[in-house]
Amino acid sequence: MTTWQGWHQFVTTETPTPPQPGQPPRSPEERLAYHSAFVTIRTPAISTLATQVRTLMILGRHQQATARPSLIVTGPAAAGKTTAPLNVGRTCHLAHTRKNPTPPGSAHTAVPVAYVLVPPGATAKTLITEFARYLGIPTTTRMTQTQITDAVCHTYTQAGVQLVLIDEIHRLNPRTTTGAQAADLLKDLTERLRATFVYAGIDVTDTPPLFSGTRGAQLAGRATLITCGPLPARHGSREPFRDVITDIENNLDLTHHKNGTLPRHAPYLHQRTAGRIGSLTRLIRQAAITAICDGTERITKTTLDTIHLDHLAETHHRPRNR
């Protein structure tokens, strides 16, 4: 998705469709493919980010003098910090293309969203080269950073980029010379491009270099922080983790599974996944695939016990006596 062609395929590919009442049952192969891709579960973080992005895009639409306000999405691994921006980016892209369809015969397709990964050990030049690569802007080793930046700003403006998603922002360290130059580049881009920037990274609030010094303070002063943390078992009178389990279960496609089974195991699932949405969805999807393959067509606690989770979740899991 770090090229326009890949991103366009991502946003225009039909999303997985949950089973619909009245439709004939799908084959095991179709259902295995469905649980492999699965639907995007709308978490509180996705809802918050969608609202914030929409508001900030309007807020910065006519801003000229300074950098437009931005967002930073942070959280631990497997907490949905990449899924949320991608989901919002897809929604923004599709909404824009519906409202502004490409005229018949036009060779210029609107590019409302850009998605860029901060490369390991990023320098200003390697970072701006990633921006160029997204839109296929030709670069050579002889080109200076300034030349590539000018080409990127011109092309992004002509293409109508409105939302820039920058992932792996925790790789940036403004305390180093190269990291400081990369941070300055981002500040420059936010002032030259008529776009809202959304950064995503692992635990950026626990990475002091990212917000330290003059450059870090500038980034922190312009960005709203959204945390994709583990979902709590209970929040006041609500049970957000159980609600997500219910949403996942409602989208399963198993012939003998009885709805209400998984929410009853919410305490166990919360213990196993530490409330991480990524670990939770992986666990249930793997259990669903197992249930199709072994013919049981239902998920039980016994099934869940047999699934080995990602190492992060397993290291936080403390088995209980069963």
C-alpha positions as CSV (number, residue, x, y, z in Angstrom):
1,M,0.0,0.0,0.0
2,T,3.0,2.3,-0.1
3,T,2.5,2.9,-3.8
4,W,-0.6,4.5,-5.4
5,Q,-1.3,1.3,-7.3
6,G,-1.3,-0.8,-4.1
7,W,-3.3,1.7,-2.2
8,H,-5.9,2.0,-5.0
9,Q,-6.3,-1.8,-5.0
10,F,-6.7,-1.8,-1.3
11,V,-9.4,0.7,-1.2
12,T,-11.3,-0.5,-4.2
13,T,-11.2,-4.2,-3.5
14,E,-14.6,-5.3,-2.2
15,T,-14.5,-5.8,1.5
16,P,-15.5,-9.2,3.0
17,T,-19.2,-9.6,3.4
18,P,-20.6,-11.3,6.5
19,P,-23.4,-13.9,6.0
20,Q,-26.7,-12.4,5.1
21,P,-30.1,-13.7,6.2
22,G,-31.9,-15.6,3.4
23,Q,-28.8,-16.2,1.3
24,P,-27.7,-19.8,0.5
25,P,-24.8,-21.0,2.7
26,R,-21.3,-20.5,1.3
27,S,-18.9,-23.3,0.6
28,P,-16.2,-24.2,3.2
29,E,-13.6,-22.7,0.8
30,E,-15.5,-19.4,0.6
31,R,-15.9,-19.3,4.4
32,L,-12.2,-20.1,5.0
33,A,-11.3,-17.2,2.6
34,Y,-13.8,-14.9,4.4
35,H,-12.4,-15.6,7.9
36,S,-8.9,-15.1,6.5
37,A,-9.7,-11.6,5.3
38,F,-12.6,-10.9,7.7
39,V,-14.4,-7.6,8.3
40,T,-13.0,-4.6,10.1
41,I,-14.4,-4.3,13.5
42,R,-15.3,-0.7,14.4
43,T,-13.5,-0.1,17.7
44,P,-13.8,3.0,19.8
45,A,-10.4,4.2,18.4
46,I,-11.7,3.9,14.8
47,S,-14.8,6.0,15.6
48,T,-12.7,8.6,17.5
49,L,-10.2,8.8,14.7
50,A,-12.8,9.1,12.0
51,T,-14.5,12.0,13.8
52,Q,-11.1,13.8,14.5
53,V,-9.8,13.4,10.9
54,R,-13.1,14.8,9.4
55,T,-13.0,17.8,11.8
56,L,-9.3,18.6,11.3
57,M,-9.6,18.3,7.5
58,I,-12.3,20.9,7.6
59,L,-10.4,23.0,10.1
60,G,-7.2,23.1,8.0
61,R,-8.9,23.4,4.6
62,H,-8.3,27.1,4.2
63,Q,-5.4,27.5,6.5
64,Q,-2.5,29.3,4.8
65,A,0.1,30.8,7.2
66,T,1.1,27.8,9.4
67,A,1.1,24.0,9.3
68,R,-2.3,22.4,9.5
69,P,-3.2,20.5,12.7
70,S,-2.4,16.8,12.7
71,L,-3.1,13.6,14.6
72,I,-0.8,11.0,16.2
73,V,-2.2,7.5,16.7
74,T,-0.3,5.6,19.3
75,G,-0.6,2.3,21.3
76,P,1.2,-1.0,21.9
77,A,1.6,-3.6,19.3
78,A,-1.5,-5.5,18.2
79,A,-3.8,-2.7,19.5
80,G,-5.1,-1.6,16.1
81,K,-3.0,1.6,15.6
82,T,-2.4,0.8,12.0
83,T,-5.8,-0.7,11.3
84,A,-7.6,2.5,12.4
85,P,-5.8,4.9,10.1
86,L,-6.1,2.5,7.2
87,N,-9.8,2.2,7.7
88,V,-10.3,6.0,8.0
89,G,-8.1,6.5,4.9
90,R,-10.2,4.1,2.9
91,T,-13.4,5.8,4.0
92,C,-11.9,9.2,3.0
93,H,-10.7,8.0,-0.4
94,L,-14.1,6.4,-1.3
95,A,-16.1,9.4,-0.1
96,H,-13.9,11.7,-2.1
97,T,-14.1,9.6,-5.3
98,R,-17.9,9.3,-5.0
99,K,-18.3,13.0,-4.6
100,N,-15.7,13.8,-7.3
101,P,-15.8,11.1,-9.9
102,T,-13.0,11.1,-12.6
103,P,-14.5,12.6,-15.8
104,P,-14.8,10.0,-18.7
105,G,-11.6,9.9,-20.8
106,S,-9.6,11.8,-18.2
107,A,-6.0,10.6,-17.7
108,H,-5.7,12.2,-14.3
109,T,-7.2,10.3,-11.4
110,A,-7.7,12.1,-8.1
111,V,-5.4,10.9,-5.3
112,P,-7.1,12.0,-2.0
113,V,-5.0,9.9,0.3
114,A,-1.3,9.0,0.6
115,Y,0.2,6.2,2.7
116,V,3.9,6.3,3.7
117,L,6.1,4.2,5.9
118,V,9.0,5.8,7.8
119,P,12.0,3.7,6.8
120,P,14.3,2.2,9.4
121,G,17.0,4.7,10.3
122,A,15.2,7.4,8.3
123,T,17.0,10.4,7.0
124,A,15.3,13.3,5.4
125,K,16.3,12.1,1.9
126,T,15.2,8.5,2.4
127,L,11.9,9.7,3.9
128,I,11.1,12.1,1.1
129,T,12.0,9.4,-1.4
130,E,9.2,7.2,0.1
131,F,6.8,10.1,-0.5
132,A,8.0,10.2,-4.1
133,R,7.8,6.4,-4.5
134,Y,4.1,6.4,-3.5
135,L,3.1,8.4,-6.6
136,G,5.9,7.0,-8.8
137,I,7.7,10.3,-9.0
138,P,11.1,9.6,-10.8
139,T,14.1,10.1,-8.6
140,T,17.8,9.5,-9.1
141,T,20.7,9.2,-6.7
142,R,22.1,12.5,-8.1
143,M,19.0,14.5,-7.1
144,T,19.2,16.5,-3.9
145,Q,16.7,16.3,-1.1
146,T,15.5,19.8,-2.0
147,Q,14.9,18.7,-5.6
148,I,12.9,15.6,-4.6
149,T,10.9,17.6,-2.0
150,D,10.0,20.2,-4.6
151,A,8.9,17.5,-7.0
152,V,6.8,15.8,-4.3
153,C,5.1,19.0,-3.2
154,H,4.3,19.9,-6.8
155,T,3.0,16.5,-7.7
156,Y,1.0,16.0,-4.4
157,T,-0.6,19.4,-4.9
158,Q,-1.5,18.6,-8.5
159,A,-2.9,15.2,-7.5
160,G,-5.1,16.8,-4.8
161,V,-3.8,14.8,-1.8
162,Q,-5.9,15.8,1.2
163,L,-4.9,13.2,3.8
164,V,-1.3,11.8,4.4
165,L,-1.0,8.7,6.6
166,I,2.5,8.2,8.0
167,D,3.1,4.9,9.7
168,E,6.0,3.7,12.0
169,I,6.6,7.2,13.2
170,H,8.3,5.8,16.3
171,R,11.3,5.1,14.0
172,L,12.0,8.8,14.0
173,N,14.4,10.1,16.6
174,P,14.8,13.9,16.5
175,R,17.7,13.7,18.9
176,T,20.0,12.4,16.2
177,T,21.2,14.6,13.3
178,T,19.5,12.5,10.7
179,G,16.3,12.2,12.7
180,A,16.2,15.9,13.3
181,Q,16.5,16.6,9.6
182,A,13.7,14.1,8.9
183,A,11.5,15.8,11.5
184,D,12.2,19.2,9.9
185,L,11.2,17.7,6.6
186,L,7.8,16.6,8.0
187,K,7.3,20.1,9.4
188,D,8.1,21.5,6.0
189,L,5.7,19.2,4.2
190,T,2.8,20.1,6.6
191,E,3.3,23.7,5.7
192,R,3.6,23.2,1.9
193,L,1.0,20.6,1.3
194,R,-2.8,21.3,1.7
195,A,-3.3,18.0,3.5
196,T,-4.0,16.7,7.0
197,F,-1.2,14.5,8.4
198,V,-1.9,11.5,10.5
199,Y,1.0,9.7,12.2
200,A,0.9,6.2,13.7
201,G,3.5,4.6,15.9
202,I,4.1,2.2,18.8
203,D,3.9,3.8,22.2
204,V,5.1,7.3,21.0
205,T,4.4,8.8,24.4
206,D,6.9,6.4,25.9
207,T,9.5,7.4,23.4
208,P,10.9,10.6,24.9
209,P,13.0,11.5,21.9
210,L,10.0,12.0,19.6
211,F,8.6,14.8,21.7
212,S,11.8,16.2,23.2
213,G,13.6,19.4,22.2
214,T,12.4,22.1,19.9
215,R,11.4,19.8,17.0
216,G,9.6,17.4,19.3
217,A,7.7,20.3,20.9
218,Q,6.7,21.6,17.5
219,L,5.3,18.1,16.6
220,A,3.5,17.7,19.9
221,G,2.1,21.2,19.8
222,R,0.4,20.7,16.5
223,A,-0.8,17.1,16.9
224,T,-3.8,15.6,18.7
225,L,-3.0,12.3,20.4
226,I,-5.3,9.3,20.0
227,T,-4.5,6.2,22.0
228,C,-5.3,2.7,20.6
229,G,-4.7,1.0,23.9
230,P,-5.9,-2.4,25.1
231,L,-9.7,-2.4,25.6
232,P,-10.7,-2.5,29.3
233,A,-13.0,-5.2,30.5
234,R,-15.2,-2.6,32.0
235,H,-15.5,1.2,31.6
236,G,-18.0,2.6,34.0
237,S,-21.3,0.9,33.3
238,R,-20.1,-0.3,29.8
239,E,-18.2,-3.4,28.8
240,P,-16.3,-2.3,25.7
241,F,-14.3,-5.6,25.4
242,R,-17.4,-7.7,25.5
243,D,-19.1,-5.4,23.0
244,V,-16.2,-6.0,20.5
245,I,-16.4,-9.8,21.1
246,T,-20.1,-9.6,20.3
247,D,-19.4,-7.7,17.0
248,I,-16.8,-10.2,16.0
249,E,-19.2,-13.1,16.8
250,N,-22.0,-11.6,14.8
251,N,-19.8,-11.6,11.8
252,L,-18.7,-15.2,12.0
253,D,-19.9,-17.6,9.3
254,L,-20.1,-21.0,11.0
255,T,-23.0,-23.3,10.5
256,H,-23.4,-24.6,14.1
257,H,-22.1,-21.7,16.2
258,K,-24.6,-20.3,18.7
259,N,-24.4,-16.5,19.2
260,G,-23.8,-15.5,22.8
261,T,-21.2,-18.2,23.3
262,L,-18.1,-16.0,23.0
263,P,-19.3,-13.0,25.1
264,R,-19.8,-15.4,28.0
265,H,-16.1,-16.1,27.8
266,A,-15.1,-12.4,27.9
267,P,-13.1,-12.6,31.1
268,Y,-11.1,-15.6,29.7
269,L,-10.6,-13.8,26.4
270,H,-9.5,-10.6,28.1
271,Q,-7.0,-12.5,30.1
272,R,-5.6,-14.4,27.1
273,T,-5.3,-11.3,24.9
274,A,-4.7,-8.6,27.5
275,G,-7.4,-6.6,25.8
276,R,-5.5,-6.2,22.5
277,I,-7.9,-6.0,19.6
278,G,-5.4,-7.5,17.1
279,S,-4.7,-10.5,19.3
280,L,-8.5,-11.0,20.0
281,T,-9.5,-11.0,16.3
282,R,-6.6,-13.3,15.4
283,L,-7.6,-15.8,18.1
284,I,-11.3,-15.9,17.1
285,R,-10.6,-16.0,13.4
286,Q,-8.1,-18.9,13.9
287,A,-10.7,-20.7,16.0
288,A,-13.3,-20.2,13.3
289,I,-10.9,-21.6,10.6
290,T,-10.2,-24.6,12.9
291,A,-13.9,-25.2,13.4
292,I,-14.5,-25.3,9.6
293,C,-11.5,-27.6,9.0
294,D,-12.4,-30.1,11.7
295,G,-16.1,-30.0,10.9
296,T,-17.4,-28.9,14.3
297,E,-18.5,-25.5,12.9
298,R,-18.6,-23.9,16.3
299,I,-16.2,-22.2,18.6
300,T,-16.0,-23.4,22.2
301,K,-13.6,-22.6,25.0
302,T,-11.9,-25.9,24.3
303,T,-11.3,-24.8,20.7
304,L,-9.9,-21.5,22.0
305,D,-7.5,-23.3,24.4
306,T,-5.9,-25.1,21.4
307,I,-5.0,-21.9,19.5
308,H,-1.5,-20.6,20.0
309,L,-1.6,-16.8,20.0
310,D,1.1,-14.3,18.9
311,H,4.1,-14.3,21.2
312,L,3.3,-10.9,22.7
313,A,-0.1,-12.1,23.9
314,E,1.2,-15.4,25.1
315,T,3.9,-13.7,27.2
316,H,1.2,-11.6,28.9
317,H,-1.1,-14.6,29.4
318,R,-1.1,-16.2,32.8
319,P,-3.0,-19.5,32.7
320,R,-5.6,-20.2,35.3
321,N,-6.6,-23.5,36.8
322,R,-9.2,-25.0,34.5
